[in-house]
Amino acid sequence: MKKHSNCTISLAQALIERPSVTPEDFGCQQLMSERLAKLGFNNESMVFEDTTNLWSRRGNSGPVFCFAGHTDVVPAGNLESWKTPPFDPVIADGMLYGRGAADMKGSLAAMIVATERFVADHPNHSGSIAFLITSDEEGPFINGTTRVIDTLEARNEKIDYCIVGEPSSTSKLGDVVKNGRRGSISGELTIHGKQGHVAYPDHVINPIHKAMPALGALSELHWDNGNEYFPPTSFQLSNIQSGTGATNVVPGHLTALFNLRYSTELIAEMIVDKVEALLTQHQLDFDINWVFNGQPFITEPSTLVDSVVQAIKTCCNITPELSTSGGTSDGRFIAPTGAQVVELGPCNATIHQVNECVAVQDLILLTDVYYQTLVNALINDA
């Protein structure tokens, strides 16, 4: 692997070559903290169970501008399908290949280099700059960012502005900025019946027959109309399992998995009540386990949003679309503290795929955008 002369690209390559599959960090945070320490950052490693986290801060006053992200990556998958080894970062035809290139070691490198440039140009800037980095965003996410936020909240250490470096762009760097996310709640529903021989229907209770009308009704429920920031709430069944494998046996239970992505028009408790009321209305014998994955949040036009939009206009000569589409991110753990949160990173076309890649020029440009955002928020807005 040949190192690139640009600081952002060479750092991205150094991060990619560390096989930090969730929840392993593999020295990525150490590499980052060494760079930050030279700038006067105070580095605090927070290890919770199998997860390594980094909280690094320069300055003691507000506002606190935080870069948030993750060093872990998803597994490489079938190695034979990769053009080049996934943890051997290679540049070909202007693209940087490697697992994590887009999600999100390229963003981490751009954040570090932008901060180095900013501190060199503005050593006495107002406020503070911080980094919140975890090695468990792609996995269970229970010992990562959420635990760091709990620690910071316990000592009343607040983040004011936060950029999460998730790959938000679609066709061109900066064309989309995520200024919010839908909430996510999942359910594992078990409907109980009575197993028996199919030839004796009066001796059985078929959970499949019982479940179908209720599941159909759930899929057709109108939850809300959404609002100016969010589409209407969506209920989706993702898995249904039942049966013994025999054609002459009525099964004793059915299990269904589902998820709702919901807007700020609802709260999780409203969803739970509505689902359970409908199942009860259908006279089902059921159990349900709920998993609360994250609350919806929105960052309306504000100092951070304005700083990011203006930086993209300046550096990319485009006006970004503000969007709440897509899945969840660690922003859902940071926003409830009152922080302004947006997601801004490179194009997401190849994330989690074999031959994941990102345009070299996009990472260089992303560094400029991050730098200009710091200037807009901590210098021009001070």
C-alpha positions in Angstrom: 0.0 0.0 0.0 1.4 3.4 -1.0 0.8 6.3 1.3 -0.9 9.4 -0.2 0.8 12.7 0.3 -2.4 14.4 1.4 -2.7 14.4 5.2 -6.4 13.4 5.2 -5.9 10.5 2.8 -2.8 9.2 4.5 -4.5 9.2 7.9 -7.6 7.5 6.4 -5.3 4.8 5.0 -3.7 4.3 8.4 -7.1 3.9 10.0 -8.4 1.5 7.3 -5.5 -0.8 7.6 -6.5 -1.5 11.2 -9.1 -4.4 11.0 -11.4 -2.9 13.7 -14.5 -5.1 13.2 -17.1 -4.3 15.9 -16.4 -4.0 18.8 -12.6 -4.0 18.2 -10.9 -0.6 17.9 -7.5 -2.1 17.0 -5.5 1.0 17.9 -7.5 3.5 15.8 -8.4 5.7 18.8 -4.8 5.6 20.0 -3.7 6.9 16.7 -6.3 9.7 16.8 -5.6 10.6 20.4 -1.9 11.0 19.7 -2.7 13.5 17.0 -5.1 15.3 19.2 -2.8 15.4 22.2 -0.3 17.4 20.2 -3.0 20.1 19.8 -3.6 20.3 23.5 -6.6 18.0 23.7 -7.2 16.2 27.0 -7.8 12.5 26.1 -10.0 10.3 28.2 -10.4 6.6 27.3 -13.7 5.2 28.5 -13.8 1.4 28.3 -17.2 -0.2 28.9 -17.3 -4.1 28.7 -16.0 -4.9 25.3 -16.2 -1.4 23.8 -13.5 1.2 23.7 -14.5 4.9 23.6 -12.6 8.1 23.4 -13.7 11.5 24.8 -11.2 14.2 23.9 -11.6 17.9 24.6 -9.6 21.1 24.0 -10.9 24.0 26.0 -12.9 24.5 29.1 -15.6 27.0 28.0 -18.7 26.9 25.8 -19.9 26.4 23.3 -18.6 22.8 22.9 -18.3 21.8 19.3 -18.1 18.0 19.0 -17.1 15.7 16.2 -18.7 12.2 16.8 -18.0 9.0 15.0 -17.0 5.3 15.2 -13.8 3.4 14.5 -15.6 0.0 14.2 -16.6 -1.4 10.8 -18.8 -4.2 9.6 -17.2 -7.5 8.6 -15.6 -7.6 5.2 -17.7 -10.5 4.0 -16.5 -12.7 1.1 -12.9 -11.8 0.7 -12.8 -13.3 -2.8 -15.3 -10.7 -3.9 -13.0 -7.8 -3.1 -10.8 -6.4 -5.8 -8.1 -5.7 -3.2 -7.8 -6.9 0.4 -10.4 -5.0 2.5 -7.9 -3.8 5.1 -5.2 -2.9 2.6 -6.3 0.6 1.6 -5.6 1.1 -2.1 -6.2 4.1 -4.4 -7.3 3.3 -7.9 -8.9 5.6 -10.5 -9.3 8.4 -7.9 -11.1 6.1 -5.4 -9.8 5.0 -2.0 -10.8 1.3 -1.4 -11.1 -0.5 1.9 -13.5 -1.4 4.6 -14.5 1.7 6.4 -13.4 4.1 3.7 -16.8 5.7 3.5 -18.3 4.4 6.8 -16.6 6.1 8.5 -12.8 6.2 8.7 -12.6 8.7 5.9 -14.7 11.1 7.9 -12.6 10.6 11.1 -9.5 11.4 9.1 -11.1 14.6 7.7 -12.2 15.6 11.2 -8.7 15.3 12.7 -7.0 17.1 9.9 -9.6 19.9 9.8 -9.1 20.4 13.5 -5.3 20.4 13.2 -5.6 23.1 10.6 -8.2 25.1 12.6 -6.2 25.1 15.8 -3.1 26.1 13.9 -5.0 29.1 12.4 -7.0 29.9 15.5 -5.1 28.8 18.6 -7.1 31.1 20.8 -10.6 30.2 19.5 -13.6 30.7 21.7 -15.4 27.6 23.1 -14.2 24.1 23.1 -13.6 21.4 20.5 -14.3 17.7 21.4 -14.3 14.3 19.9 -16.6 11.5 20.9 -15.5 8.3 19.3 -16.7 4.7 19.9 -15.8 1.2 18.7 -19.4 -0.1 18.8 -21.8 1.7 16.5 -22.2 -1.0 14.0 -23.1 -3.6 16.6 -25.3 -3.7 19.7 -24.4 -0.1 20.5 -25.1 -0.5 24.2 -21.6 0.2 25.5 -20.6 2.9 23.1 -21.8 6.5 22.6 -24.8 6.1 24.9 -22.5 5.1 27.8 -20.2 8.1 27.1 -23.2 10.4 27.1 -24.4 9.0 30.4 -21.0 9.7 31.9 -20.9 13.3 30.5 -24.4 13.9 31.7 -23.6 12.7 35.2 -20.9 15.3 35.5 -23.0 18.0 33.7 -20.6 18.2 30.7 -22.7 19.3 27.8 -22.2 19.2 24.0 -23.7 22.2 22.2 -23.0 21.4 18.6 -22.3 18.0 17.2 -21.4 16.7 13.7 -21.7 13.0 13.3 -19.5 11.9 10.4 -21.9 9.3 8.9 -21.9 9.1 5.1 -24.9 11.4 4.5 -24.2 12.4 0.9 -26.0 10.8 -2.0 -24.6 11.8 -5.4 -22.2 14.5 -4.6 -20.4 15.5 -1.4 -22.5 17.8 0.7 -25.7 17.3 -1.3 -27.5 16.0 1.8 -27.2 16.8 5.4 -29.1 14.9 8.0 -30.6 17.3 10.5 -32.7 14.7 12.3 -33.7 11.1 12.3 -36.9 9.1 12.8 -37.4 7.2 16.0 -37.1 3.4 15.9 -38.9 0.9 18.0 -38.9 -2.9 17.4 -41.2 -5.7 18.7 -40.9 -9.4 19.0 -44.5 -10.7 19.1 -45.3 -14.3 20.1 -48.9 -15.4 19.5 -49.8 -18.6 21.4 -52.1 -21.3 20.1 -52.5 -25.0 20.8 -50.6 -27.6 18.9 -52.3 -30.6 17.5 -53.2 -32.8 14.5 -54.6 -30.9 11.5 -57.4 -33.5 11.1 -58.9 -32.5 14.5 -59.4 -28.7 14.2 -61.7 -28.7 17.2 -58.7 -29.8 19.3 -56.3 -27.1 18.3 -55.9 -23.3 18.2 -54.1 -22.3 15.1 -51.9 -19.2 15.9 -51.3 -18.6 12.2 -55.0 -18.2 11.5 -55.4 -16.1 14.6 -52.4 -13.9 13.7 -53.2 -13.0 10.1 -56.1 -10.6 10.7 -54.3 -8.8 13.5 -51.0 -8.4 11.6 -53.0 -7.2 8.6 -54.7 -4.6 10.7 -51.4 -3.5 12.1 -49.9 -3.0 8.7 -52.9 -0.9 7.6 -53.0 1.3 10.7 -52.7 5.1 10.0 -50.3 6.4 12.6 -49.9 10.0 11.6 -49.4 12.4 8.6 -45.8 13.2 9.5 -44.8 16.9 9.5 -42.6 19.3 7.7 -39.5 17.4 8.8 -40.7 13.8 8.8 -42.6 11.4 6.6 -45.6 9.5 8.1 -44.8 6.8 10.6 -44.1 3.4 9.0 -44.9 -0.1 10.4 -43.0 -2.9 8.7 -43.1 -6.7 9.4 -39.6 -8.1 8.9 -40.0 -11.8 9.9 -42.8 -14.3 10.6 -42.0 -17.8 11.8 -44.2 -20.7 12.8 -44.8 -24.4 12.1 -43.1 -27.7 13.1 -41.9 -28.6 9.6 -44.7 -31.2 9.2 -47.8 -30.6 7.1 -50.1 -32.5 9.4 -49.4 -30.5 12.6 -50.9 -27.2 13.7 -48.1 -25.3 15.5 -48.4 -24.1 19.0 -47.1 -20.5 18.4 -46.2 -17.9 15.9 -43.4 -15.3 16.2 -43.4 -12.1 14.3 -40.7 -9.4 14.2 -41.6 -5.8 13.3 -40.3 -2.3 13.4 -41.7 1.2 13.3 -39.8 4.3 12.1 -41.8 7.1 13.6 -41.9 10.9 13.6 -42.0 13.5 16.3 -45.8 13.3 16.1 -45.6 10.2 18.3 -43.8 9.0 21.4 -42.9 5.3 22.0 -45.5 4.8 24.7 -48.2 5.8 22.2 -47.0 3.1 19.8 -46.8 0.4 22.5 -50.4 1.2 23.7 -51.9 1.2 20.2 -50.2 -2.0 19.2 -51.1 -3.9 22.4 -54.7 -2.6 22.3 -55.2 -3.9 18.8 -53.8 -7.3 19.6 -56.1 -7.5 22.6 -59.0 -6.4 20.5 -58.4 -9.4 18.3 -58.6 -11.6 21.3 -55.1 -13.0 21.0 -53.0 -14.8 23.6 -49.7 -13.0 23.1 -46.4 -11.9 24.6 -44.4 -9.0 23.2 -40.9 -7.8 23.8 -40.1 -4.2 22.9 -36.8 -2.8 22.0 -36.5 1.0 22.0 -33.8 1.8 19.5 -33.9 5.6 19.6 -36.2 8.6 19.8 -36.8 10.9 16.9 -34.9 14.1 16.9 -34.7 17.3 14.7 -32.2 20.1 14.7 -34.1 23.0 13.2 -32.3 26.0 11.5 -29.7 27.0 14.1 -26.1 28.0 14.6 -24.9 24.5 13.7 -27.2 24.0 10.7 -26.4 27.4 9.4 -22.7 26.9 9.9 -22.8 23.6 8.0 -25.0 24.9 5.2 -22.8 27.9 4.7 -19.6 25.8 4.7 -21.0 23.5 2.0 -22.0 26.5 -0.1 -18.5 28.0 0.3 -16.5 24.8 -0.3 -18.8 22.8 -2.6 -20.8 25.6 -4.4 -24.0 23.8 -3.7 -26.9 24.2 -1.3 -27.5 21.0 0.7 -30.9 19.3 1.2 -31.8 18.9 4.9 -33.2 15.4 5.4 -34.3 13.0 8.1 -34.4 9.9 5.8 -32.5 6.7 6.3 -31.7 4.6 9.4 -30.5 5.5 12.8 -27.2 6.8 14.0 -25.5 7.6 17.3 -26.9 11.1 16.9 -30.0 9.7 18.6 -28.0 9.4 21.9 -26.6 12.9 21.7 -29.6 15.0 20.6 -31.7 14.2 23.8 -29.2 16.1 25.9 -30.2 19.3 24.1 -27.3 19.4 21.6 -27.7 20.6 18.0 -26.9 17.5 15.9 -26.3 17.0 12.2 -24.8 14.2 10.1 -22.4 15.1 7.4 -20.1 12.8 5.6 -19.1 11.3 2.2 -21.3 9.5 -0.3 -23.0 6.4 1.0 -23.3 4.3 -2.3 -20.9 1.6 -1.2 -21.2 1.4 2.6 -21.3 -2.1 4.0 -20.7 -3.5 0.5 -17.7 -5.4 -0.8 -15.2 -3.0 -2.5 -16.3 -0.1 -0.3 -14.8 3.0 -1.5 -14.8 6.8 -1.4 -13.5 9.5 -3.8 -10.1 10.8 -2.7 -11.1 14.3 -3.7 -14.3 14.0 -1.6 -12.3 13.4 1.5 -10.1 16.3 0.8 -13.1 18.5 0.2 -14.8 17.1 3.3 -11.8 18.3 5.3 -12.4 21.8 4.0 -16.1 21.7 4.9 -15.4 20.6 8.4 -12.7 23.3 8.8 -15.1 26.0 7.5 -17.8 24.8 9.8 -15.5 25.2 12.7 -14.7 28.7 11.5 -18.4 29.6 11.1 -19.5 28.2 14.5 -16.6 29.2 16.7 -15.1 32.3 15.0 -17.7 34.0 12.8 -20.6 33.3 15.2 -18.5 34.0 18.4 
